[in-house]
Amino acid sequence: MKKNKGFSLLEIMVVIVIMGLLAALVVPNVMGSLDEANISKVKTDLQGLETALKMYNMDVKRYPTTDQGLQALVEKPTSSPVPKKYRSGGYIEKLTEDPWGSAYYYKMPSDHGSKYDVFSAGPDGEVGTCDDIGNWNVDSVTTESLENCSNGQ
């Protein structure tokens, strides 16, 4: 008697179906975790930027202008009004991008009732859309709210 050392087509198809079912269950959970991680990163980054802005304000006695932007936290602004007192080495080492590869934005005065706005343009990368995540709404942003936004709700 001769023994076959390979797999039959039926065995291979059963394995493929099982792998497909597992992928259908696992992928949505992993993608949800990625969205949650992205939101968490934005929240952490915004907290860090706000802390640096508060330290800047304590030293300079005002917040950077919109034109000076967040770069004023990295290096002393050269545009008016130039701060007289500025911390050696700046207030943060460098500016980071949000999880979707865009810069964080800064506007002073705020459009949302605080002294300034610091925010991410969100997954769509467009400023002024419903998926922006900023210091005015950071505590209420969820994966569901971003999904509803991208679905036009």
Buried (B, 14 or more C-beta within 10 A) or exposed (E): EEEEEEEEEEEEEEEEEEEEEEEEEEEEEEEEEEBEEBBEBBBEBBEBBBEBBEBBBEEBEEBBBEEBBBBBBBEBBEEEEEBEEBBEEBBBEEBEEBBBEBBBBBBBEBEEEBEBBBBBBBBBBEEEEBBBBBBBEBEEBEBEBBBEBBEEE
